[in-house]
Structures are given as C-alpha cells and as structure tokens.
Amino acid sequence: AAGVGQQWVLVEMVQAFYEAPAYHLILEGILILWIIRLLFSKTYKLQERSDLTLKEKEELIEEWQPEPLVPPVPKDHPALNYNIVSGPPTHIITVNGKECINFASFNFLGLLNNEKVKNAAQASLKKYGVGTCGPRGFYGTFDVHLELEERLAKFMRTEEAIIYSYGFATIASAIPAYSKRGDIVFVDEAACFAIQKGLQASRSNIKLFKHNDMADLERLLKEQETEDQKNPRKARVTRRFIVVEGLYMNTGDICPLPELIKLKYKYKVRIFLEESLSFGVLGAHGRGITEHFGINIDDIDLISANMENSLASIGGFCCGRSFIIDHQRLSGQGYCFSASLPPLLAAAAIEALNIMEDNPDIFQTLRAKCERIHKALQGISGLKVVGESFSPALHLQLKESCGSRENDVKLLKRVVDYCMNSGIALTQARYLEKEEKCLPPPSIRVVITVEQTEQELDKAASLLKEAAQSVLN
C-alpha cells in the first residue's frame, strides 16, 4: 500500500509539472541554477599578485600623502594668539601687561571681585575643599547645591530649579532631555551656539524662523498644523517646541515674548526660554524677560540661564515646574555625567543672589548706563550699533562690507587694537564659522557693567569714534 501511495504522489508531481504555466517553470529553473551557482562558486576572488621591486615600493611610499585630520590653520589665527590677562577681569583689567578699562567681560553687576562674594567662596573652600570629583548622582550632591537650587527657584518664583556645572552645557543638555527624534522644534535663526548644539543632540526636526519675525513663525506653525491634520495619529505623539533667547547673544535684541505666548496657546506648543544674557539684567528685580514684560512665569515651560554673567560664578541652571525639572535629573547629560559644581562656586552664587535681592536699584543703574553708551555710540562713521538700548552687550557692525568676511574681521580687529592701545579693552564676537547654522556678520562686542563710570562710558564711545575715523576712513 505504501509503494502504491508513493507512485501516486510521483504521478501527481509529473502531472502538475506539465500543467504549470511556462513562466512559472522558467522562474523555478532560474532559481535552481542560482542556488547551484551559490553552492559551488567561491565566496571571494583571489587578487592577481603584483610583484613590485623594492625601489618601486619606496617610490609609492614617498608619493603617498595622508589626508590631514584637520584643515590647515594660519599661524596668525585669533584662536592661536591669546590676549593674556593678569589678575581678576574686573572693572580695570590688565591685558598683555597693559592696564585697560574692561568693556569685554560679562561681569554685568560687578560681583566678580565683590568682597562678600569672595568671603563666601573662601569660607566654602575651607569647609568643602576645591572640587567634588563626582556627578550629582554619585556623591557629588552637597548641601550647598541643594541650597542654591532652592534659592534660585525662590528668586525666579518657580517650583523647582536644577544647577549644572558648566553654563554652555545647561541649555545644550536641557533641549535633548525633552525633544527627541521625530519631535519638532521651531527656533529663531539668531539662536546662540549652545542652543544649536542642543538641537543637534536632540536629532529633532528643526524649523528655523527669521529673527524675531512672528509672522514667519506663525507661517511655519500653520504649515505644521496642516501636516498634522493629514496624519493625526503621528501628530498625537509628536511634541512641538519653540526655543528662543530673552536677549539674544548674537544680536542684543529682545524677543517679543508676549506675542510668543499667544502663539503658544493658539498652536499648542511648548516654549523654552534661554536667559543667560537677560537674567540679572531685565526686570525690576533682575528676574529676566518675564518680569520685564510682566508675564506669568508659569506660561514658560522651561527657563535656562548661566551663572557666569550676572552672578559672576560658573555653571548654569534651569527652572520651572517640578515634574519638568525632575526629568532632567535623569535625562540631562551635563547633569548626570559631569562632576557637580564646586561648592565654593555654589556659595559664591548664593551670595551674589543675596546682593541682587538686597540691592534692587542695581538693575536700574545698569540699564541707565546701557542707554547712555547706546546713545553715545550712534553716528559712528562706518559702524552701526546693533542691539537694544538696555542690552548690556551691544554689537558694532560695519555699515558696508569690504567684500569678504576675512577682510571685515581684520578691519574690525584694527579698531579693537586701536582702542586697546588707548586703554579700552574690547573684543570681537567669535564664532565657529563652519558650525554656525546662520553665521552672524563680524562685529565688535561692547559689554557694559555697573562699575563703569559715566566718564569712562563717554571715553569709550569717543575713542571708538576716533578709532573708526582713523581705521575705516
């Protein structure tokens, strides 16, 4: 019976073979031939042997040139030629052995050499030592860190704050902690480099809008709204953020925050606000742009700022609602993997906050001095002032380019050197030109502090006019 069954199966196979369409038989034949070829063919090819003489080998070695690891850099590049500072970079600074009035350091409130701040840092140094040698999660959390976070949250009138040991890493860590691949970030094209690095790390979909152009931002938001309607399932899991600066580092302009708040609620997006330049500057008590415009701070999802300007310390902080800030304690790379802020710098920042709270008039003094020099710098031959009148960091740009960025930079450097030789320390704004998304034009940065007297402000403005007249004309 078994033999009869096998014969019957064989007959059916032969019958199916004759009944099958021709193209089917051809395809199966090709597949069978391909399998046979794979089974019997070699998996590699033997290269033809080439015997070279010793002389030919040496010639080939001499001709070979490896590709450079980095592009060639001229020896006169500014990054390779430092201005050496001797002593603290306070109101009077010694640069390359020459004493100058400091219009370059971001010591807005003059706290860098403040006796109370130095005493607090020295007392902390004796108690805790120099550093921490560990991240916050690995025996790097000191009581002074928790005190500083509590003080910052109270000062900013938010639920919670978190501190970082490096100012640049603050916003660069905060953005990728929330925005991931597939999310959408609308960002001002004049955003600082720290924001750009944070966006790059997030791998999100970045949409740039024109600087402070709310109409252009709303156009992008509308386009995204239309896209979301086409794919509502994807839209439900896609987060959307707007990232702006309070006062822009690269332009000195203030962001139109009231209009941004309207767009936030209209299009259901979150706002991240970088306030490194506006914290300790704007508002009656130095709380930044939200106080300046009288906006409820709860309307901002996340605020970040460094402590390296107004507080004259090191590091940065973020503040906002507790559930938002707590997320960074697990996801903020600069927080999780960097050694925590040295206690002496945390103590210095706490004392700086005390001074800010005890002397609210200091902010009005700074504003008056900013407005004074902003007015005095108007009408300089060949240069234009860029930035708000109350910004403590202004930019002087050429009214007309010389034809190339390199020549523009050299020309502005001559103006800076002229002022340096006459006792005024200025600096050019520096950028990683190949890394910037939207490279700002070359400029001279003028930084104003409360320590500068009216006579010194007038002297700097007068000297800049003299330098421009001498160099540009």
BADOMAR-20425 format. One line per 8 residues: number of its first residue (from 0); for each residue x, y, z of C-alpha. Coordinates in Angstrom, 1 decimal, always signed. Each point is the difference from the previous one (the first is absolute). Last residue first. Layout:
<nodes>
NUM) X,Y,Z  ...;
</nodes>
This chain:
<nodes>
472) +38.4,+106.3,+6.6  -0.6,-3.3,+1.7  +3.1,+0.0,+2.3  +0.4,+3.6,+1.2  -3.7,+1.0,+0.0  -1.0,-3.3,+1.5  +2.7,+0.3,+2.7  -1.1,+3.6,+0.9;
464) -3.7,-1.1,+0.2  +1.0,-2.9,+2.2  +2.1,+2.3,+2.1  -3.0,+2.4,+0.6  -2.3,-2.9,+0.9  +2.6,-1.4,+2.4  +0.7,+3.4,+1.6  -3.8,+0.6,+0.4;
456) -0.4,-3.3,+1.8  +3.1,+0.7,+2.1  -1.3,+3.4,+1.1  -3.4,-1.5,+0.9  +1.8,-2.5,+2.2  +0.3,-3.7,-0.8  -0.7,-2.2,+3.1  -3.6,-0.6,-1.0;
448) +1.2,-2.0,-3.0  -0.3,+0.5,-3.8  +1.4,-2.4,-2.6  +0.9,+1.2,-3.5  +0.3,-2.8,-2.6  +1.8,+0.9,-3.3  -1.7,-1.7,-3.0  +0.3,-2.4,-2.8;
440) -3.3,-1.0,-1.7  -2.0,-2.8,+1.7  +0.4,-3.5,-1.4  -3.4,-1.7,-0.4  +0.4,-3.7,+0.8  +3.4,+0.5,+1.6  +2.4,-2.9,-0.2  +2.3,+1.1,-2.8;
432) +0.5,+3.5,+1.5  +0.6,-1.0,+3.5  -0.8,+3.5,+1.3  +1.9,+2.8,+1.8  -1.4,+3.4,+0.9  +2.9,+2.4,-0.1  +1.3,+1.3,+3.3  +0.4,+3.3,+1.8;
424) +2.5,+1.3,+2.6  +0.3,+3.8,+0.1  +3.4,+1.4,+1.0  +1.2,+1.8,-3.1  +1.9,-2.9,-1.5  -3.0,-2.2,+0.6  -2.2,+2.5,-1.9  +2.3,-0.2,-3.1;
416) +0.2,-3.8,+0.3  -3.8,-0.2,+0.0  -0.3,+2.2,-3.1  +2.8,-2.0,-1.7  -1.9,-3.2,+0.8  -3.1,+1.5,-1.7  +2.0,+0.3,-3.2  +1.4,-3.5,+0.2;
408) -3.5,-1.5,+0.6  -1.4,+1.9,-3.0  +2.9,-1.2,-2.2  -0.7,-3.6,+0.9  -3.7,+0.4,-0.5  +0.5,+1.2,-3.6  -1.0,+3.0,-2.1  +1.0,+2.8,+2.4;
400) -3.5,-0.1,+1.4  -2.1,+3.2,+0.5  -1.5,+1.2,+3.2  +2.6,-2.0,+2.0  -1.4,-1.4,+3.2  +0.2,+1.2,+3.6  -1.8,-2.4,+2.3  -1.4,+0.7,+3.5;
392) +0.1,-2.1,+3.2  -1.7,+1.6,+3.0  -3.3,+0.3,-1.9  -2.1,+3.0,+1.1  +0.4,+1.9,-3.3  -0.9,-3.2,-1.9  +2.6,-1.4,-2.4  +2.0,+0.8,-3.1;
384) +1.9,+3.3,-0.3  +1.3,+0.9,-3.4  +3.5,+0.7,-1.2  +1.5,+1.9,-2.9  +0.2,+3.4,+1.7  -1.5,-0.2,+3.5  -3.5,+1.6,+0.0  -1.3,-1.6,+3.2;
376) +2.5,-1.3,+2.5  -1.0,+2.7,+2.6  -3.6,-1.1,+0.0  +0.8,-3.6,+0.7  +2.6,+1.2,+2.6  -2.6,+1.8,+2.0  -2.7,-2.7,-0.4  +2.3,-2.7,+1.4;
368) +1.0,+2.3,+2.9  -3.7,+0.6,+0.9  -0.8,-3.7,-0.2  +2.9,-0.9,+2.3  -1.2,+2.5,+2.6  -3.5,-1.2,-0.3  +1.2,-3.5,+0.7  +2.1,+1.0,+3.0;
360) -3.1,+1.6,+1.6  -1.1,-3.5,+1.1  +2.8,+0.0,+2.6  -0.8,-2.6,+2.7  -1.4,-2.6,-2.4  +2.9,+0.3,-2.4  +2.5,-0.1,+2.9  -1.5,-3.1,+1.4;
352) +0.0,-1.6,-3.5  +3.7,+0.7,-0.2  +0.5,-1.7,+3.4  -1.8,-3.1,-1.3  +2.2,+0.1,-3.2  +3.2,+0.2,+2.1  -1.2,-3.0,+2.1  -0.6,-2.0,-3.1;
344) +3.4,+1.0,-1.3  +1.7,-1.2,+3.2  -2.0,-3.2,-0.1  +1.6,-1.0,-3.3  -2.9,-0.7,-2.5  -0.6,-3.7,-0.5  +2.3,-2.3,-2.0  -1.6,-0.6,-3.4;
336) -2.0,-3.1,-1.0  -3.6,+0.5,+1.4  -0.2,+3.8,-0.1  +1.6,+0.6,-3.4  -2.0,-3.0,-1.4  -3.4,+1.3,+1.2  -2.1,-3.1,+0.0  -0.5,-1.3,+3.6;
328) +0.4,+3.2,+1.9  -1.5,+1.8,-3.0  -3.4,-1.6,+0.5  -0.1,+1.5,+3.5  -0.1,+3.5,-1.6  -3.1,-0.7,-2.0  -1.9,-1.7,+2.8  +0.9,+2.8,+2.4;
320) -1.2,+2.9,-2.2  +2.7,+2.4,-1.3  +3.6,+0.8,+0.5  +3.3,-0.8,-1.8  +3.4,+0.9,+1.3  +3.5,+0.8,-1.2  +3.7,-0.4,+0.9  +2.7,+2.4,+1.2;
312) -0.1,+3.1,+2.2  -0.4,+3.7,-0.8  -3.7,-0.1,+0.9  -0.8,+2.5,-2.8  +2.0,-1.9,-2.7  +1.3,-3.5,+0.8  -3.2,-1.3,+1.8  -1.4,-1.3,-3.3;
304) -3.7,+0.2,-0.8  -2.9,-2.4,-0.7  -3.7,+0.5,+0.1  -2.4,-2.9,-0.8  -3.8,-0.2,-0.7  -0.6,+3.7,+0.0  -3.6,+1.1,+0.8  +0.8,-0.9,+3.6;
296) +2.2,+3.1,+0.1  -3.1,+2.3,-0.2  +1.0,+2.8,-2.3  +0.7,+3.6,+1.2  +2.1,+0.8,-3.1  +3.2,+0.6,+1.9  -0.9,-2.5,+2.7  -0.2,-2.8,-2.7;
288) +3.1,+1.4,-1.6  +2.3,-0.5,+2.9  -0.3,-0.3,+3.8  +2.3,+3.0,+0.5  -2.2,+1.6,+2.7  -1.6,+2.8,-2.0  +0.3,-2.1,-3.2  +2.9,-0.6,-2.3;
280) +3.6,-0.5,+1.0  +0.5,-2.8,+2.5  -1.2,-2.5,-2.5  -0.2,+1.7,-3.5  +3.3,-1.2,-1.5  -0.2,-3.6,+1.1  -3.8,-0.1,-0.4  -0.7,-2.9,-2.3;
272) -3.8,-0.6,-0.2  -1.6,-3.3,-1.0  -3.6,+0.4,-1.1  -2.4,-2.9,-0.5  -2.5,-0.2,-2.9  -3.8,-0.2,-0.2  -0.5,+2.2,-3.2  -2.1,+2.8,+1.6;
264) +1.4,-0.4,+3.5  +3.6,+0.3,-1.1  -0.8,+2.6,-2.7  -1.4,+2.4,+2.7  +3.0,-0.6,+2.2  +2.3,+0.8,-2.9  -1.7,+3.3,-0.5  +0.6,+1.0,+3.7;
256) +3.7,-1.3,-0.3  +1.1,+2.3,-2.9  +3.7,-1.0,+0.4  +2.5,+2.7,+1.0  +2.8,+0.9,-2.3  +3.7,+0.0,+1.0  +0.8,-1.7,-3.4  +2.1,-3.1,+0.6;
248) -0.7,-0.4,+3.7  -3.7,+0.5,-0.5  -1.8,+1.4,+3.0  -2.8,-2.3,+1.2  +1.1,-2.8,-2.3  -2.3,-2.2,-2.0  -1.0,-3.7,-0.4  -3.6,-0.9,-1.1;
240) -0.9,-3.6,+0.6  -2.3,-2.6,-1.6  -0.4,-3.6,+1.2  -1.2,-2.7,-2.4  -2.0,-2.8,+1.4  -3.5,+1.3,-0.9  +1.3,+1.4,-3.3  +0.9,-3.5,-1.2;
232) -3.6,-1.3,+0.4  -1.4,+3.3,-1.5  +1.8,-0.5,-3.3  -1.4,+2.5,-2.5  -1.2,+2.3,+2.7  +3.5,+0.1,+1.4  +1.4,+1.3,-3.3  -2.5,+2.9,+0.0;
224) +1.0,+0.9,+3.6  +3.7,-0.1,-1.1  -0.7,+2.4,-2.8  -1.8,+2.3,+2.5  +2.9,-0.1,+2.4  +2.4,+0.8,-2.7  -2.1,+3.0,-1.1  -0.3,+1.0,+3.7;
216) +3.8,+0.1,+0.3  +0.3,+2.2,-3.1  -2.6,+2.4,+1.3  +1.8,+0.0,+3.4  +3.2,+1.3,-1.6  +2.5,+0.3,+2.9  +2.8,-1.3,-2.2  -1.5,-2.0,-2.9;
208) -1.3,-3.4,+0.8  +2.0,-3.2,+0.1  -1.7,-3.4,+0.0  +1.9,-2.9,+1.6  -1.3,-3.6,-0.1  +1.6,-1.5,+3.1  +3.3,-1.7,+0.3  +0.2,+1.2,+3.6;
200) +3.8,+0.3,-0.1  -0.2,+2.4,-2.9  -2.6,+2.1,+1.8  +2.1,+0.2,+3.1  +3.1,+1.0,-2.1  -2.1,+2.8,-1.6  -1.2,+1.3,+3.3  +3.6,+0.2,+1.2;
192) +1.0,+1.8,-3.2  -2.4,+2.9,+0.6  -3.4,+0.3,-1.8  -0.1,+2.6,-2.8  -2.0,-2.3,-2.3  -2.8,-0.1,+2.6  -1.1,-3.5,+0.8  -3.1,-2.1,-0.8;
184) +0.7,-3.5,+1.3  -1.9,-3.1,-1.2  +0.1,-3.5,+1.5  +0.9,-3.0,-2.1  +3.3,-0.7,+1.8  -0.2,+1.4,+3.5  -0.8,+3.3,+1.8  -0.1,-0.3,+3.8;
176) +3.5,-0.8,+1.3  +1.4,+1.1,-3.4  -0.9,+3.6,+0.8  +1.3,+0.1,+3.6  +3.5,-1.3,-0.8  +1.0,+2.8,-2.4  -2.0,+2.4,+2.1  +2.3,-0.7,+3.0;
168) +3.1,-1.2,-1.7  +1.2,+3.5,-0.9  -0.2,+1.1,+3.6  +2.0,-2.9,+1.5  -0.5,-1.5,+3.5  -3.8,-0.3,-0.4  -2.7,+1.0,+2.4  -3.6,-1.0,+0.3;
160) -2.9,+2.1,+1.1  -3.5,-0.6,+1.4  -3.5,+1.4,+0.5  +0.6,+3.4,-1.6  +0.2,+3.5,+1.4  +3.3,+0.8,-1.6  +1.6,+0.9,+3.3  -1.7,-2.9,+1.8;
152) +1.2,-2.5,-2.6  +3.5,+1.5,+0.1  +0.1,-0.2,+3.7  -1.1,-3.6,+0.1  +2.5,-1.0,-2.6  +2.7,+1.8,+1.9  -0.9,-1.7,+3.3  +0.0,-3.4,-1.7;
144) +3.5,+0.6,-1.4  +1.2,+1.3,+3.4  -1.1,-3.3,+1.6  +2.3,-1.9,-2.3  -0.9,-2.3,-2.8  +3.0,-1.6,-1.7  -0.2,-3.3,+1.9  -0.8,-1.8,-3.2;
136) -3.4,+1.3,-1.3  +1.2,+3.7,-0.1  +3.1,-0.9,-2.0  +3.3,-0.6,+1.8  +3.4,+1.5,+0.8  -1.5,+2.8,+2.1  +2.5,+2.8,-0.3  +2.2,+2.4,+2.1;
128) -0.6,-1.0,+3.6  -3.3,-0.1,+1.9  +0.4,+2.1,+3.2  +3.1,+2.1,-0.8  -1.2,+0.6,-3.6  -3.5,+0.9,+1.2  +1.4,+2.7,+2.3  +2.1,+1.3,-2.9;
120) -3.0,+0.1,-2.4  -2.1,+1.9,+2.5  +2.9,+2.5,+0.6  +0.4,+0.5,-3.7  -3.7,+0.7,-0.5  +0.0,+2.5,+2.9  +3.1,+1.7,-1.3  -1.3,+0.5,-3.5;
112) +2.6,-0.8,-2.7  -2.3,-1.8,-2.4  -3.1,+1.9,+1.2  +0.2,+2.9,-2.4  -3.7,-0.3,-1.0  +0.6,-0.6,-3.7  +3.3,-2.0,+0.3  -0.3,-1.2,-3.6;
104) +3.6,+0.9,-0.8  +0.9,+2.2,-3.0  -0.4,+3.7,+0.9  +2.8,-0.1,+2.6  +1.9,+3.2,+0.5  +3.6,-0.8,-0.8  +3.3,-0.7,+1.6  +2.6,-1.4,-2.4;
96) +2.1,-3.0,+0.8  -1.5,-2.1,-2.7  -3.4,+0.9,+1.4  -0.4,+1.4,+3.5  -3.6,+0.7,+0.9  -1.7,+2.8,+1.8  -3.6,-0.6,+0.7  +0.6,-3.6,+0.8;
88) +1.9,-2.7,-2.0  +2.0,-1.1,+3.1  +3.8,+0.0,-0.3  +2.1,-0.3,-3.1  -1.9,-0.6,-3.2  +1.8,-1.4,-3.1  -1.5,+0.8,-3.4  +0.3,-3.2,-1.8;
80) +1.4,-0.7,-3.5  -1.0,-3.4,-1.2  -3.7,+0.7,+0.0  +0.7,+3.3,-1.8  +1.5,-1.8,-3.1  +3.5,+1.5,-0.6  +1.6,-3.5,-0.4  -2.4,-0.8,-2.8;
72) -2.2,-3.2,+0.5  +0.2,-3.0,-2.4  -3.1,-2.2,+0.1  -0.1,-2.7,+2.6  +1.0,-3.7,-0.1  +2.0,+0.6,-3.2  -0.3,-2.6,-2.8  +3.0,-2.2,-0.2;
64) +2.5,+0.6,-2.8  +1.4,-2.9,-2.0  +2.8,+0.9,-2.5  +2.8,-1.1,+2.3  -1.6,-3.4,+0.7  -0.6,-0.6,-3.7  +3.7,+0.8,-0.8  +1.1,-2.3,+2.8;
56) -2.1,-2.9,-1.4  +1.4,+0.6,-3.5  +3.5,-0.1,+1.3  -0.6,-3.3,+1.8  -1.3,-1.5,-3.1  -3.7,-0.7,-0.3  -1.6,-3.4,-0.6  -3.7,+0.2,-0.7;
48) -2.1,-3.0,+0.8  -3.4,-0.1,-1.6  -2.6,+0.2,+2.7  -1.7,-3.3,+0.9  -3.7,+0.5,-0.1  -2.2,-0.8,+2.9  -3.0,-2.1,+0.9  +0.9,-2.7,-2.6;
40) -2.8,-1.4,-2.1  -1.3,-3.5,+0.6  -3.0,+0.6,+2.2  -0.9,+3.4,-1.3  +0.0,-1.2,-3.6  -2.3,-2.9,+0.9  -2.4,+2.3,+1.8  +0.0,+2.3,-3.1;
32) -0.7,-2.9,-2.3  -2.9,-1.1,+2.2  -1.4,+3.6,+0.0  +0.3,+0.3,-3.7  -1.9,-3.3,-0.5  -2.7,+1.1,+2.4  -0.5,+3.2,-2.0  -0.1,-1.9,-3.3;
24) -2.5,-2.5,+1.3  -2.3,+2.7,+1.2  +0.3,+1.9,-3.2  -1.1,-3.1,-1.9  -3.2,-0.6,+1.9  -0.3,-3.2,+2.1  -2.1,-2.8,-1.5  +2.9,-2.2,-1.0;
16) +1.8,+0.3,+3.4  -3.3,-0.6,+1.8  -0.4,-3.3,-1.9  +3.6,-1.0,+0.9  -0.7,+0.8,+3.7  -3.3,-1.9,+0.0  +1.7,-3.1,-1.5  +2.7,+0.1,+2.7;
8) -2.7,+0.3,+2.7  -1.8,-3.1,-1.5  +3.2,-2.0,-0.1  +0.6,+0.8,+3.7  -3.5,-1.1,+0.9  +0.4,-3.3,-1.9  +3.2,-0.7,+1.9  -1.6,+0.6,+3.3;
0) -2.9,-2.3,-0.8;
</nodes>
